[in-house]
Amino acid sequence: MKLIHLNDSKGAAGSGLDRREHIGCGKIGLKGLKQFINNPACKAVHPVLETPGKEETDDPANIDRVRKMMNAQ
């Protein structure tokens, strides 16, 4: 794995809905995303956020959530 596009999802698994959501605000949630990014196969790969950044504060807030999940064991 060389790259991870990281986002939460507005749609449930298998729904076919391809809509991004802010980290921890979608159907995957903080717990699911934390398990994913802390998986040994993902630890060496830096994620690229692919979230719906509409406000100036969206990206820093999403980045902060991801950093906290990556540092929490």
PQR file of N, CA, C, O and H, with PARSE charges and radii, in Angstrom:
ATOM      1  N   MET A   1       0.853  -1.164   0.000 -0.4000 1.5000
ATOM      2  CA  MET A   1       0.000   0.000   0.000 -0.0000 2.0000
ATOM      3  C   MET A   1       0.903   1.233   0.000  0.5500 1.7000
ATOM      4  O   MET A   1       1.842   1.329   0.790 -0.5500 1.4000
ATOM      5  N   LYS A   2       0.606   2.168  -0.894 -0.4000 1.5000
ATOM      6  CA  LYS A   2       1.429   3.364  -1.015 -0.0000 2.0000
ATOM      7  C   LYS A   2       0.719   4.637  -0.568  0.5500 1.7000
ATOM      8  O   LYS A   2       1.365   5.613  -0.188 -0.5500 1.4000
ATOM      9  H   LYS A   2      -0.157   2.089  -1.535  0.4000 1.0000
ATOM     10  N   LEU A   3      -0.604   4.623  -0.613 -0.4000 1.5000
ATOM     11  CA  LEU A   3      -1.355   5.833  -0.302 -0.0000 2.0000
ATOM     12  C   LEU A   3      -2.731   5.471   0.240  0.5500 1.7000
ATOM     13  O   LEU A   3      -3.357   4.512  -0.211 -0.5500 1.4000
ATOM     14  H   LEU A   3      -1.129   3.830  -0.921  0.4000 1.0000
ATOM     15  N   ILE A   4      -3.187   6.245   1.204 -0.4000 1.5000
ATOM     16  CA  ILE A   4      -4.530   6.077   1.751 -0.0000 2.0000
ATOM     17  C   ILE A   4      -5.287   7.385   1.578  0.5500 1.7000
ATOM     18  O   ILE A   4      -4.856   8.420   2.086 -0.5500 1.4000
ATOM     19  H   ILE A   4      -2.678   7.024   1.570  0.4000 1.0000
ATOM     20  N   HIS A   5      -6.401   7.352   0.872 -0.4000 1.5000
ATOM     21  CA  HIS A   5      -7.329   8.483   0.855 -0.0000 2.0000
ATOM     22  C   HIS A   5      -8.261   8.251   2.027  0.5500 1.7000
ATOM     23  O   HIS A   5      -9.052   7.308   2.012 -0.5500 1.4000
ATOM     24  H   HIS A   5      -6.751   6.511   0.459  0.4000 1.0000
ATOM     25  N   LEU A   6      -8.179   9.089   3.031 -0.4000 1.5000
ATOM     26  CA  LEU A   6      -8.912   8.867   4.273 -0.0000 2.0000
ATOM     27  C   LEU A   6     -10.090   9.825   4.394  0.5500 1.7000
ATOM     28  O   LEU A   6      -9.935  11.044   4.316 -0.5500 1.4000
ATOM     29  H   LEU A   6      -7.537   9.855   3.043  0.4000 1.0000
ATOM     30  N   ASN A   7     -11.247   9.256   4.583 -0.4000 1.5000
ATOM     31  CA  ASN A   7     -12.447  10.038   4.874 -0.0000 2.0000
ATOM     32  C   ASN A   7     -13.460   9.130   5.551  0.5500 1.7000
ATOM     33  O   ASN A   7     -13.365   7.906   5.463 -0.5500 1.4000
ATOM     34  H   ASN A   7     -11.373   8.266   4.647  0.4000 1.0000
ATOM     35  N   ASP A   8     -14.410   9.721   6.212 -0.4000 1.5000
ATOM     36  CA  ASP A   8     -15.535   8.973   6.750 -0.0000 2.0000
ATOM     37  C   ASP A   8     -16.564   8.892   5.623  0.5500 1.7000
ATOM     38  O   ASP A   8     -16.351   9.462   4.553 -0.5500 1.4000
ATOM     39  H   ASP A   8     -14.487  10.716   6.283  0.4000 1.0000
ATOM     40  N   SER A   9     -17.665   8.198   5.847 -0.4000 1.5000
ATOM     41  CA  SER A   9     -18.635   7.969   4.776 -0.0000 2.0000
ATOM     42  C   SER A   9     -20.046   8.353   5.196  0.5500 1.7000
ATOM     43  O   SER A   9     -20.486   8.019   6.296 -0.5500 1.4000
ATOM     44  H   SER A   9     -17.838   7.734   6.716  0.4000 1.0000
ATOM     45  N   LYS A  10     -20.752   9.053   4.319 -0.4000 1.5000
ATOM     46  CA  LYS A  10     -22.157   9.371   4.582 -0.0000 2.0000
ATOM     47  C   LYS A  10     -23.035   8.144   4.444  0.5500 1.7000
ATOM     48  O   LYS A  10     -24.062   8.038   5.115 -0.5500 1.4000
ATOM     49  H   LYS A  10     -20.394   9.324   3.425  0.4000 1.0000
ATOM     50  N   GLY A  11     -22.644   7.207   3.576 -0.4000 1.5000
ATOM     51  CA  GLY A  11     -23.441   6.012   3.323 -0.0000 2.0000
ATOM     52  C   GLY A  11     -22.964   4.817   4.124  0.5500 1.7000
ATOM     53  O   GLY A  11     -21.793   4.729   4.493 -0.5500 1.4000
ATOM     54  H   GLY A  11     -21.810   7.293   3.031  0.4000 1.0000
ATOM     55  N   ALA A  12     -23.875   3.904   4.388 -0.4000 1.5000
ATOM     56  CA  ALA A  12     -23.539   2.673   5.093 -0.0000 2.0000
ATOM     57  C   ALA A  12     -22.743   1.748   4.177  0.5500 1.7000
ATOM     58  O   ALA A  12     -22.771   1.901   2.956 -0.5500 1.4000
ATOM     59  H   ALA A  12     -24.826   3.976   4.089  0.4000 1.0000
ATOM     60  N   ALA A  13     -22.037   0.793   4.767 -0.4000 1.5000
ATOM     61  CA  ALA A  13     -21.272  -0.188   3.993 -0.0000 2.0000
ATOM     62  C   ALA A  13     -22.181  -0.896   2.995  0.5500 1.7000
ATOM     63  O   ALA A  13     -23.269  -1.352   3.345 -0.5500 1.4000
ATOM     64  H   ALA A  13     -22.014   0.668   5.759  0.4000 1.0000
ATOM     65  N   GLY A  14     -21.725  -0.982   1.757 -0.4000 1.5000
ATOM     66  CA  GLY A  14     -22.483  -1.665   0.726 -0.0000 2.0000
ATOM     67  C   GLY A  14     -23.601  -0.860   0.102  0.5500 1.7000
ATOM     68  O   GLY A  14     -24.329  -1.373  -0.748 -0.5500 1.4000
ATOM     69  H   GLY A  14     -20.841  -0.612   1.472  0.4000 1.0000
ATOM     70  N   SER A  15     -23.754   0.394   0.506 -0.4000 1.5000
ATOM     71  CA  SER A  15     -24.857   1.209  -0.004 -0.0000 2.0000
ATOM     72  C   SER A  15     -24.604   1.721  -1.423  0.5500 1.7000
ATOM     73  O   SER A  15     -25.538   2.101  -2.129 -0.5500 1.4000
ATOM     74  H   SER A  15     -23.162   0.811   1.196  0.4000 1.0000
ATOM     75  N   GLY A  16     -23.335   1.728  -1.832 -0.4000 1.5000
ATOM     76  CA  GLY A  16     -22.994   2.265  -3.146 -0.0000 2.0000
ATOM     77  C   GLY A  16     -22.938   3.791  -3.164  0.5500 1.7000
ATOM     78  O   GLY A  16     -22.652   4.389  -4.202 -0.5500 1.4000
ATOM     79  H   GLY A  16     -22.577   1.420  -1.259  0.4000 1.0000
ATOM     80  N   LEU A  17     -23.207   4.416  -2.031 -0.4000 1.5000
ATOM     81  CA  LEU A  17     -23.180   5.871  -1.922 -0.0000 2.0000
ATOM     82  C   LEU A  17     -21.735   6.319  -1.726  0.5500 1.7000
ATOM     83  O   LEU A  17     -21.096   5.941  -0.744 -0.5500 1.4000
ATOM     84  H   LEU A  17     -23.439   3.930  -1.189  0.4000 1.0000
ATOM     85  N   ASP A  18     -21.221   7.112  -2.642 -0.4000 1.5000
ATOM     86  CA  ASP A  18     -19.842   7.579  -2.580 -0.0000 2.0000
ATOM     87  C   ASP A  18     -19.834   9.050  -2.176  0.5500 1.7000
ATOM     88  O   ASP A  18     -19.611   9.936  -3.001 -0.5500 1.4000
ATOM     89  H   ASP A  18     -21.740   7.419  -3.440  0.4000 1.0000
ATOM     90  N   ARG A  19     -20.080   9.288  -0.907 -0.4000 1.5000
ATOM     91  CA  ARG A  19     -20.102  10.658  -0.382 -0.0000 2.0000
ATOM     92  C   ARG A  19     -19.179  10.741   0.829  0.5500 1.7000
ATOM     93  O   ARG A  19     -19.297   9.964   1.776 -0.5500 1.4000
ATOM     94  H   ARG A  19     -20.261   8.568  -0.236  0.4000 1.0000
ATOM     95  N   ARG A  20     -18.272  11.687   0.776 -0.4000 1.5000
ATOM     96  CA  ARG A  20     -17.309  11.868   1.870 -0.0000 2.0000
ATOM     97  C   ARG A  20     -17.961  12.579   3.051  0.5500 1.7000
ATOM     98  O   ARG A  20     -18.893  13.368   2.901 -0.5500 1.4000
ATOM     99  H   ARG A  20     -18.176  12.318   0.006  0.4000 1.0000
ATOM    100  N   GLU A  21     -17.429  12.265   4.230 -0.4000 1.5000
ATOM    101  CA  GLU A  21     -17.875  12.926   5.453 -0.0000 2.0000
ATOM    102  C   GLU A  21     -16.633  13.252   6.277  0.5500 1.7000
ATOM    103  O   GLU A  21     -15.572  12.660   6.080 -0.5500 1.4000
ATOM    104  H   GLU A  21     -16.671  11.624   4.352  0.4000 1.0000
ATOM    105  N   HIS A  22     -16.776  14.186   7.186 -0.4000 1.5000
ATOM    106  CA  HIS A  22     -15.669  14.565   8.063 -0.0000 2.0000
ATOM    107  C   HIS A  22     -15.277  13.382   8.950  0.5500 1.7000
ATOM    108  O   HIS A  22     -16.091  12.510   9.253 -0.5500 1.4000
ATOM    109  H   HIS A  22     -17.638  14.667   7.346  0.4000 1.0000
ATOM    110  N   ILE A  23     -14.014  13.378   9.352 -0.4000 1.5000
ATOM    111  CA  ILE A  23     -13.469  12.296  10.170 -0.0000 2.0000
ATOM    112  C   ILE A  23     -14.276  12.170  11.467  0.5500 1.7000
ATOM    113  O   ILE A  23     -14.389  13.118  12.244 -0.5500 1.4000
ATOM    114  H   ILE A  23     -13.352  14.087   9.106  0.4000 1.0000
ATOM    115  N   GLY A  24     -14.830  10.977  11.676 -0.4000 1.5000
ATOM    116  CA  GLY A  24     -15.592  10.692  12.895 -0.0000 2.0000
ATOM    117  C   GLY A  24     -17.037  11.112  12.848  0.5500 1.7000
ATOM    118  O   GLY A  24     -17.760  10.905  13.823 -0.5500 1.4000
ATOM    119  H   GLY A  24     -14.738  10.207  11.045  0.4000 1.0000
ATOM    120  N   CYS A  25     -17.491  11.694  11.754 -0.4000 1.5000
ATOM    121  CA  CYS A  25     -18.864  12.195  11.663 -0.0000 2.0000
ATOM    122  C   CYS A  25     -19.755  11.347  10.760  0.5500 1.7000
ATOM    123  O   CYS A  25     -20.915  11.692  10.538 -0.5500 1.4000
ATOM    124  H   CYS A  25     -16.904  11.862  10.962  0.4000 1.0000
ATOM    125  N   GLY A  26     -19.231  10.255  10.244 -0.4000 1.5000
ATOM    126  CA  GLY A  26     -19.992   9.435   9.311 -0.0000 2.0000
ATOM    127  C   GLY A  26     -20.290   8.051   9.851  0.5500 1.7000
ATOM    128  O   GLY A  26     -20.230   7.804  11.055 -0.5500 1.4000
ATOM    129  H   GLY A  26     -18.288   9.975  10.425  0.4000 1.0000
ATOM    130  N   LYS A  27     -20.613   7.156   8.931 -0.4000 1.5000
ATOM    131  CA  LYS A  27     -21.012   5.795   9.281 -0.0000 2.0000
ATOM    132  C   LYS A  27     -19.843   4.937   9.766  0.5500 1.7000
ATOM    133  O   LYS A  27     -20.053   3.991  10.526 -0.5500 1.4000
ATOM    134  H   LYS A  27     -20.661   7.356   7.953  0.4000 1.0000
ATOM    135  N   ILE A  28     -18.622   5.247   9.346 -0.4000 1.5000
ATOM    136  CA  ILE A  28     -17.459   4.484   9.812 -0.0000 2.0000
ATOM    137  C   ILE A  28     -17.157   4.869  11.257  0.5500 1.7000
ATOM    138  O   ILE A  28     -16.909   4.006  12.100 -0.5500 1.4000
ATOM    139  H   ILE A  28     -18.451   6.015   8.729  0.4000 1.0000
ATOM    140  N   GLY A  29     -17.180   6.151  11.530 -0.4000 1.5000
ATOM    141  CA  GLY A  29     -16.992   6.656  12.893 -0.0000 2.0000
ATOM    142  C   GLY A  29     -15.549   6.647  13.356  0.5500 1.7000
ATOM    143  O   GLY A  29     -14.667   6.093  12.700 -0.5500 1.4000
ATOM    144  H   GLY A  29     -17.381   6.852  10.846  0.4000 1.0000
ATOM    145  N   LEU A  30     -15.328   7.280  14.512 -0.4000 1.5000
ATOM    146  CA  LEU A  30     -13.983   7.380  15.068 -0.0000 2.0000
ATOM    147  C   LEU A  30     -13.396   6.008  15.385  0.5500 1.7000
ATOM    148  O   LEU A  30     -12.224   5.756  15.107 -0.5500 1.4000
ATOM    149  H   LEU A  30     -16.044   7.731  15.045  0.4000 1.0000
ATOM    150  N   LYS A  31     -14.203   5.122  15.963 -0.4000 1.5000
ATOM    151  CA  LYS A  31     -13.709   3.800  16.347 -0.0000 2.0000
ATOM    152  C   LYS A  31     -13.231   3.009  15.124  0.5500 1.7000
ATOM    153  O   LYS A  31     -12.140   2.438  15.144 -0.5500 1.4000
ATOM    154  H   LYS A  31     -15.155   5.326  16.189  0.4000 1.0000
ATOM    155  N   GLY A  32     -14.035   2.974  14.072 -0.4000 1.5000
ATOM    156  CA  GLY A  32     -13.665   2.237  12.866 -0.0000 2.0000
ATOM    157  C   GLY A  32     -12.449   2.821  12.177  0.5500 1.7000
ATOM    158  O   GLY A  32     -11.567   2.083  11.738 -0.5500 1.4000
ATOM    159  H   GLY A  32     -14.921   3.438  14.056  0.4000 1.0000
ATOM    160  N   LEU A  33     -12.392   4.149  12.076 -0.4000 1.5000
ATOM    161  CA  LEU A  33     -11.243   4.796  11.439 -0.0000 2.0000
ATOM    162  C   LEU A  33      -9.972   4.598  12.260  0.5500 1.7000
ATOM    163  O   LEU A  33      -8.890   4.406  11.706 -0.5500 1.4000
ATOM    164  H   LEU A  33     -13.109   4.749  12.433  0.4000 1.0000
ATOM    165  N   LYS A  34     -10.114   4.647  13.586 -0.4000 1.5000
ATOM    166  CA  LYS A  34      -8.958   4.433  14.462 -0.0000 2.0000
ATOM    167  C   LYS A  34      -8.416   3.018  14.280  0.5500 1.7000
ATOM    168  O   LYS A  34      -7.202   2.829  14.196 -0.5500 1.4000
ATOM    169  H   LYS A  34     -10.994   4.803  14.036  0.4000 1.0000
ATOM    170  N   GLN A  35      -9.290   2.034  14.220 -0.4000 1.5000
ATOM    171  CA  GLN A  35      -8.843   0.652  14.003 -0.0000 2.0000
ATOM    172  C   GLN A  35      -8.136   0.523  12.659  0.5500 1.7000
ATOM    173  O   GLN A  35      -7.114  -0.154  12.554 -0.5500 1.4000
ATOM    174  H   GLN A  35     -10.276   2.187  14.289  0.4000 1.0000
ATOM    175  N   PHE A  36      -8.673   1.165  11.642 -0.4000 1.5000
ATOM    176  CA  PHE A  36      -8.086   1.087  10.299 -0.0000 2.0000
ATOM    177  C   PHE A  36      -6.702   1.716  10.260  0.5500 1.7000
ATOM    178  O   PHE A  36      -5.753   1.067   9.821 -0.5500 1.4000
ATOM    179  H   PHE A  36      -9.504   1.715  11.727  0.4000 1.0000
ATOM    180  N   ILE A  37      -6.560   2.959  10.707 -0.4000 1.5000
ATOM    181  CA  ILE A  37      -5.272   3.638  10.557 -0.0000 2.0000
ATOM    182  C   ILE A  37      -4.205   3.111  11.507  0.5500 1.7000
ATOM    183  O   ILE A  37      -3.015   3.341  11.291 -0.5500 1.4000
ATOM    184  H   ILE A  37      -7.332   3.485  11.064  0.4000 1.0000
ATOM    185  N   ASN A  38      -4.619   2.407  12.558 -0.4000 1.5000
ATOM    186  CA  ASN A  38      -3.644   1.814  13.475 -0.0000 2.0000
ATOM    187  C   ASN A  38      -3.349   0.358  13.144  0.5500 1.7000
ATOM    188  O   ASN A  38      -2.590  -0.294  13.861 -0.5500 1.4000
ATOM    189  H   ASN A  38      -5.585   2.221  12.734  0.4000 1.0000
ATOM    190  N   ASN A  39      -3.933  -0.162  12.076 -0.4000 1.5000
ATOM    191  CA  ASN A  39      -3.617  -1.504  11.609 -0.0000 2.0000
ATOM    192  C   ASN A  39      -2.152  -1.508  11.172  0.5500 1.7000
ATOM    193  O   ASN A  39      -1.710  -0.567  10.513 -0.5500 1.4000
ATOM    194  H   ASN A  39      -4.550   0.368  11.493  0.4000 1.0000
ATOM    195  N   PRO A  40      -1.388  -2.551  11.525 -0.5600 1.5000
ATOM    196  CA  PRO A  40       0.031  -2.574  11.150  0.2800 2.0000
ATOM    197  C   PRO A  40       0.288  -2.345   9.650  0.5500 1.7000
ATOM    198  O   PRO A  40       1.307  -1.754   9.291 -0.5500 1.4000
ATOM    199  N   ALA A  41      -0.592  -2.790   8.793 -0.4000 1.5000
ATOM    200  CA  ALA A  41      -0.414  -2.598   7.347 -0.0000 2.0000
ATOM    201  C   ALA A  41      -0.540  -1.131   6.951  0.5500 1.7000
ATOM    202  O   ALA A  41      -0.040  -0.730   5.900 -0.5500 1.4000
ATOM    203  H   ALA A  41      -1.420  -3.270   9.085  0.4000 1.0000
ATOM    204  N   CYS A  42      -1.194  -0.338   7.772 -0.4000 1.5000
ATOM    205  CA  CYS A  42      -1.424   1.077   7.453 -0.0000 2.0000
ATOM    206  C   CYS A  42      -0.469   2.021   8.178  0.5500 1.7000
ATOM    207  O   CYS A  42      -0.347   3.186   7.801 -0.5500 1.4000
ATOM    208  H   CYS A  42      -1.600  -0.664   8.626  0.4000 1.0000
ATOM    209  N   LYS A  43       0.205   1.531   9.212 -0.4000 1.5000
ATOM    210  CA  LYS A  43       1.011   2.409  10.064 -0.0000 2.0000
ATOM    211  C   LYS A  43       2.108   3.168   9.307  0.5500 1.7000
ATOM    212  O   LYS A  43       2.410   4.310   9.653 -0.5500 1.4000
ATOM    213  H   LYS A  43       0.106   0.584   9.518  0.4000 1.0000
ATOM    214  N   ALA A  44       2.699   2.560   8.297 -0.4000 1.5000
ATOM    215  CA  ALA A  44       3.803   3.203   7.577 -0.0000 2.0000
ATOM    216  C   ALA A  44       3.321   4.078   6.423  0.5500 1.7000
ATOM    217  O   ALA A  44       4.133   4.709   5.746 -0.5500 1.4000
ATOM    218  H   ALA A  44       2.454   1.632   8.016  0.4000 1.0000
ATOM    219  N   VAL A  45       2.026   4.123   6.193 -0.4000 1.5000
ATOM    220  CA  VAL A  45       1.465   4.879   5.079 -0.0000 2.0000
ATOM    221  C   VAL A  45       0.771   6.134   5.620  0.5500 1.7000
ATOM    222  O   VAL A  45      -0.120   6.044   6.465 -0.5500 1.4000
ATOM    223  H   VAL A  45       1.366   3.611   6.742  0.4000 1.0000
ATOM    224  N   HIS A  46       1.180   7.280   5.133 -0.4000 1.5000
ATOM    225  CA  HIS A  46       0.561   8.524   5.577 -0.0000 2.0000
ATOM    226  C   HIS A  46      -0.757   8.738   4.830  0.5500 1.7000
ATOM    227  O   HIS A  46      -0.797   8.622   3.605 -0.5500 1.4000
ATOM    228  H   HIS A  46       1.904   7.352   4.447  0.4000 1.0000
ATOM    229  N   PRO A  47      -1.826   9.048   5.551 -0.5600 1.5000
ATOM    230  CA  PRO A  47      -3.103   9.269   4.878  0.2800 2.0000
ATOM    231  C   PRO A  47      -3.197  10.654   4.245  0.5500 1.7000
ATOM    232  O   PRO A  47      -2.611  11.622   4.729 -0.5500 1.4000
ATOM    233  N   VAL A  48      -3.943  10.719   3.161 -0.4000 1.5000
ATOM    234  CA  VAL A  48      -4.284  11.978   2.520 -0.0000 2.0000
ATOM    235  C   VAL A  48      -5.770  12.186   2.774  0.5500 1.7000
ATOM    236  O   VAL A  48      -6.593  11.357   2.384 -0.5500 1.4000
ATOM    237  H   VAL A  48      -4.420   9.932   2.768  0.4000 1.0000
ATOM    238  N   LEU A  49      -6.110  13.280   3.419 -0.4000 1.5000
ATOM    239  CA  LEU A  49      -7.517  13.527   3.725 -0.0000 2.0000
ATOM    240  C   LEU A  49      -8.310  13.833   2.471  0.5500 1.7000
ATOM    241  O   LEU A  49      -7.863  14.571   1.592 -0.5500 1.4000
ATOM    242  H   LEU A  49      -5.441  13.953   3.735  0.4000 1.0000
ATOM    243  N   GLU A  50      -9.479  13.258   2.407 -0.4000 1.5000
ATOM    244  CA  GLU A  50     -10.400  13.487   1.296 -0.0000 2.0000
ATOM    245  C   GLU A  50     -11.776  13.762   1.909  0.5500 1.7000
ATOM    246  O   GLU A  50     -12.728  13.001   1.735 -0.5500 1.4000
ATOM    247  H   GLU A  50      -9.842  12.659   3.120  0.4000 1.0000
ATOM    248  N   THR A  51     -11.836  14.870   2.624 -0.4000 1.5000
ATOM    249  CA  THR A  51     -13.048  15.233   3.350 -0.0000 2.0000
ATOM    250  C   THR A  51     -13.701  16.463   2.721  0.5500 1.7000
ATOM    251  O   THR A  51     -13.057  17.197   1.971 -0.5500 1.4000
ATOM    252  H   THR A  51     -11.063  15.488   2.765  0.4000 1.0000
ATOM    253  N   PRO A  52     -14.978  16.684   3.028 -0.5600 1.5000
ATOM    254  CA  PRO A  52     -15.678  17.829   2.440  0.2800 2.0000
ATOM    255  C   PRO A  52     -15.323  19.140   3.141  0.5500 1.7000
ATOM    256  O   PRO A  52     -16.062  19.587   4.019 -0.5500 1.4000
ATOM    257  N   GLY A  53     -14.206  19.758   2.767 -0.4000 1.5000
ATOM    258  CA  GLY A  53     -13.755  20.990   3.407 -0.0000 2.0000
ATOM    259  C   GLY A  53     -14.453  22.213   2.859  0.5500 1.7000
ATOM    260  O   GLY A  53     -14.064  22.742   1.817 -0.5500 1.4000
ATOM    261  H   GLY A  53     -13.606  19.395   2.055  0.4000 1.0000
ATOM    262  N   LYS A  54     -15.466  22.660   3.542 -0.4000 1.5000
ATOM    263  CA  LYS A  54     -16.196  23.852   3.100 -0.0000 2.0000
ATOM    264  C   LYS A  54     -15.816  25.080   3.920  0.5500 1.7000
ATOM    265  O   LYS A  54     -15.826  26.204   3.418 -0.5500 1.4000
ATOM    266  H   LYS A  54     -15.782  22.231   4.388  0.4000 1.0000
ATOM    267  N   GLU A  55     -15.485  24.853   5.169 -0.4000 1.5000
ATOM    268  CA  GLU A  55     -15.145  25.949   6.064 -0.0000 2.0000
ATOM    269  C   GLU A  55     -13.638  25.984   6.275  0.5500 1.7000
ATOM    270  O   GLU A  55     -12.958  24.970   6.115 -0.5500 1.4000
ATOM    271  H   GLU A  55     -15.477  23.940   5.576  0.4000 1.0000
ATOM    272  N   GLU A  56     -13.126  27.136   6.628 -0.4000 1.5000
ATOM    273  CA  GLU A  56     -11.702  27.319   6.851 -0.0000 2.0000
ATOM    274  C   GLU A  56     -11.173  26.422   7.971  0.5500 1.7000
ATOM    275  O   GLU A  56      -9.998  26.054   7.967 -0.5500 1.4000
ATOM    276  H   GLU A  56     -13.678  27.959   6.758  0.4000 1.0000
ATOM    277  N   THR A  57     -12.028  26.070   8.921 -0.4000 1.5000
ATOM    278  CA  THR A  57     -11.605  25.279  10.069 -0.0000 2.0000
ATOM    279  C   THR A  57     -11.749  23.771   9.841  0.5500 1.7000
ATOM    280  O   THR A  57     -11.308  22.986  10.681 -0.5500 1.4000
ATOM    281  H   THR A  57     -12.982  26.369   8.924  0.4000 1.0000
ATOM    282  N   ASP A  58     -12.352  23.350   8.732 -0.4000 1.5000
ATOM    283  CA  ASP A  58     -12.601  21.925   8.498 -0.0000 2.0000
ATOM    284  C   ASP A  58     -11.321  21.099   8.413  0.5500 1.7000
ATOM    285  O   ASP A  58     -11.186  20.096   9.113 -0.5500 1.4000
ATOM    286  H   ASP A  58     -12.710  23.988   8.050  0.4000 1.0000
ATOM    287  N   ASP A  59     -10.389  21.506   7.572 -0.4000 1.5000
ATOM    288  CA  ASP A  59      -9.172  20.710   7.394 -0.0000 2.0000
ATOM    289  C   ASP A  59      -8.366  20.594   8.688  0.5500 1.7000
ATOM    290  O   ASP A  59      -7.982  19.482   9.051 -0.5500 1.4000
ATOM    291  H   ASP A  59     -10.498  22.321   7.003  0.4000 1.0000
ATOM    292  N   PRO A  60      -8.091  21.689   9.399 -0.5600 1.5000
ATOM    293  CA  PRO A  60      -7.344  21.546  10.657  0.2800 2.0000
ATOM    294  C   PRO A  60      -8.062  20.641  11.675  0.5500 1.7000
ATOM    295  O   PRO A  60      -7.409  19.888  12.398 -0.5500 1.4000
ATOM    296  N   ALA A  61      -9.372  20.711  11.731 -0.4000 1.5000
ATOM    297  CA  ALA A  61     -10.122  19.868  12.673 -0.0000 2.0000
ATOM    298  C   ALA A  61     -10.012  18.394  12.288  0.5500 1.7000
ATOM    299  O   ALA A  61      -9.817  17.544  13.157 -0.5500 1.4000
ATOM    300  H   ALA A  61      -9.902  21.323  11.143  0.4000 1.0000
ATOM    301  N   ASN A  62     -10.134  18.081  10.995 -0.4000 1.5000
ATOM    302  CA  ASN A  62     -10.003  16.697  10.531 -0.0000 2.0000
ATOM    303  C   ASN A  62      -8.586  16.178  10.758  0.5500 1.7000
ATOM    304  O   ASN A  62      -8.406  15.041  11.196 -0.5500 1.4000
ATOM    305  H   ASN A  62     -10.293  18.771  10.289  0.4000 1.0000
ATOM    306  N   ILE A  63      -7.589  16.992  10.468 -0.4000 1.5000
ATOM    307  CA  ILE A  63      -6.191  16.604  10.668 -0.0000 2.0000
ATOM    308  C   ILE A  63      -5.939  16.328  12.142  0.5500 1.7000
ATOM    309  O   ILE A  63      -5.273  15.350  12.483 -0.5500 1.4000
ATOM    310  H   ILE A  63      -7.735  17.915  10.112  0.4000 1.0000
ATOM    311  N   ASP A  64      -6.456  17.170  13.010 -0.4000 1.5000
ATOM    312  CA  ASP A  64      -6.284  16.990  14.459 -0.0000 2.0000
ATOM    313  C   ASP A  64      -6.907  15.665  14.919  0.5500 1.7000
ATOM    314  O   ASP A  64      -6.301  14.947  15.713 -0.5500 1.4000
ATOM    315  H   ASP A  64      -6.997  17.964  12.733  0.4000 1.0000
ATOM    316  N   ARG A  65      -8.095  15.338  14.434 -0.4000 1.5000
ATOM    317  CA  ARG A  65      -8.739  14.073  14.811 -0.0000 2.0000
ATOM    318  C   ARG A  65      -7.904  12.879  14.375  0.5500 1.7000
ATOM    319  O   ARG A  65      -7.743  11.921  15.132 -0.5500 1.4000
ATOM    320  H   ARG A  65      -8.587  15.922  13.788  0.4000 1.0000
ATOM    321  N   VAL A  66      -7.370  12.931  13.156 -0.4000 1.5000
ATOM    322  CA  VAL A  66      -6.553  11.823  12.645 -0.0000 2.0000
ATOM    323  C   VAL A  66      -5.276  11.691  13.475  0.5500 1.7000
ATOM    324  O   VAL A  66      -4.900  10.582  13.853 -0.5500 1.4000
ATOM    325  H   VAL A  66      -7.500  13.709  12.541  0.4000 1.0000
ATOM    326  N   ARG A  67      -4.619  12.785  13.757 -0.4000 1.5000
ATOM    327  CA  ARG A  67      -3.387  12.734  14.564 -0.0000 2.0000
ATOM    328  C   ARG A  67      -3.648  12.138  15.942  0.5500 1.7000
ATOM    329  O   ARG A  67      -2.859  11.331  16.435 -0.5500 1.4000
ATOM    330  H   ARG A  67      -4.924  13.687  13.450  0.4000 1.0000
ATOM    331  N   LYS A  68      -4.742  12.531  16.553 -0.4000 1.5000
ATOM    332  CA  LYS A  68      -5.086  11.979  17.869 -0.0000 2.0000
ATOM    333  C   LYS A  68      -5.336  10.481  17.795  0.5500 1.7000
ATOM    334  O   LYS A  68      -4.922   9.743  18.689 -0.5500 1.4000
ATOM    335  H   LYS A  68      -5.382  13.186  16.153  0.4000 1.0000
ATOM    336  N   MET A  69      -6.007  10.021  16.744 -0.4000 1.5000
ATOM    337  CA  MET A  69      -6.273   8.587  16.579 -0.0000 2.0000
ATOM    338  C   MET A  69      -4.979   7.825  16.337  0.5500 1.7000
ATOM    339  O   MET A  69      -4.821   6.709  16.832 -0.5500 1.4000
ATOM    340  H   MET A  69      -6.343  10.621  16.018  0.4000 1.0000
ATOM    341  N   MET A  70      -4.055   8.406  15.586 -0.4000 1.5000
ATOM    342  CA  MET A  70      -2.795   7.733  15.268 -0.0000 2.0000
ATOM    343  C   MET A  70      -1.893   7.640  16.510  0.5500 1.7000
ATOM    344  O   MET A  70      -1.108   6.699  16.634 -0.5500 1.4000
ATOM    345  H   MET A  70      -4.184   9.312  15.184  0.4000 1.0000
ATOM    346  N   ASN A  71      -2.000   8.599  17.413 -0.4000 1.5000
ATOM    347  CA  ASN A  71      -1.163   8.616  18.606 -0.0000 2.0000
ATOM    348  C   ASN A  71      -1.770   7.866  19.769  0.5500 1.7000
ATOM    349  O   ASN A  71      -1.067   7.550  20.729 -0.5500 1.4000
ATOM    350  H   ASN A  71      -2.637   9.363  17.311  0.4000 1.0000
ATOM    351  N   ALA A  72      -3.058   7.572  19.711 -0.4000 1.5000
ATOM    352  CA  ALA A  72      -3.744   6.848  20.793 -0.0000 2.0000
ATOM    353  C   ALA A  72      -3.660   5.351  20.532  0.5500 1.7000
ATOM    354  O   ALA A  72      -3.928   4.900  19.419 -0.5500 1.4000
ATOM    355  H   ALA A  72      -3.630   7.828  18.931  0.4000 1.0000
ATOM    356  N   GLN A  73      -3.305   4.610  21.507 -0.4000 1.5000
ATOM    357  CA  GLN A  73      -3.241   3.151  21.368 -0.0000 2.0000
ATOM    358  C   GLN A  73      -4.228   2.527  22.243  0.5500 1.7000
ATOM    359  O   GLN A  73      -4.336   1.301  22.276 -0.5500 1.4000
ATOM    360  H   GLN A  73      -3.088   4.976  22.411  0.4000 1.0000
TER
END
